[in-house]
Amino acid sequence: MGRIVAPYGVYGWVKVQPDTEYIDSLFDYDRWLLGRGDPKRPEQWQPYEVEKAKVHNDLLLVKLEGVDDRDQAFACKGMHVAVRRDELPEPEEGEYYWSDLIGLQVRNQAGVDFGQVADVFATGANDVLVLKGDRERLVPFVGQVVLEVDVVAKTMLVDWDPEF
């Protein structure tokens, strides 16, 4: 949901680049998980209570409990910010968390296997799926292209030419 990009000041504050739809969405959560590893391995993530937080330009300035000086804040640089899945609201019909899309097996209507969703990123116009298979493909995550998403079966059906 974000990444710590730098320390801020000398009292343990950090700068956080949020990856949320709204810049202040992380403020809805009092406890964050910080880690550098695989999000599916909880032992690599440590919980931190948020003491204070505010928006500063396009970043968040955050004071985490137990991070009390610049050295401790600097040690957090590069860590990813997450929250527990059970704390997130359920997505609306037809909406998905990016993390739910990662790993889905993608095929087109002709049955051509494009591989798996390796990443998702936002552009100004729409989100884009990064598919890794026989080669890397970038596919727009829009209704005209993505026809079916089955998170339970871990599959996605797309209307996309294999030559693109």
Beta strands, then each sheet from edge to edge (+ up, - down):
strand 1: 2-8
strand 2: 13-18
strand 3: 31-35
strand 4: 45-56
strand 5: 59-64
strand 6: 80-82
strand 7: 105-108
strand 8: 113-122
strand 9: 127-132
strand 10: 136-141
strand 11: 146-150
strand 12: 155-158
sheet 1: 1+ 2- 5+ 4- 3+ 6- 1+
sheet 2: 10+ 9- 8+ 7- 12- 11+
end
